[in-house]
Amino acid sequence: MNGVVREPDGVPRCPWGMEPPQMADYREYHDTEWGRPVHGDDALFERMTLEAFQSGLSWLTILRRRPGFRAAFAGFRIPEVARFTDADAERLLADPGIIRNRAKIAATLANAKVAAALAPGELDGLIWSYAPDRAARPVPRTVDEVPPVTPESTALAKDLKKRGFRFVGPTTAYAMMQACGLVNDHLADCHVRRAVETAAR
């Protein structure tokens, strides 16, 4: 199932957005969030963090824990997370509301410190500077036509790493670009694609 699907409600969606009823939160995320432009340093720091935690796991696992992540990481407000201490790291390792991965927690706290050293709006500007020309990108008709990595995501990951950010490889960077609307990888016949393009304009 690589192209759009239309069941059970008859609305054409990307196949990953057509999960069974017990995974309806995946569908809502597909319909209302994924691919729509995200701006703001804190909001992008959140997406960067969640994509890093998703590495090796299902996105649904992260999505269902997002309220727990937001509570644990002070709403992803960069100045506050940048002030987290070793005691906070230990608290996070004991928090069942998040993914308790020591390396990813340490990376998040380190990334907050790097982000806090940037000027207001600089993280937003940096990430969005790697958005490709939308008109020049081919519109995917099947999931197989959606790349896992692009030259832009590779360059973004390299730039972020150079500045000291961690857990931001090219694949993670591209997943963030997809989620935050730097690219529109909704399939050609997906009902969300046009709404995303309108939002991007």
Beta strands, then each sheet from edge to edge (+ up, - down):
end
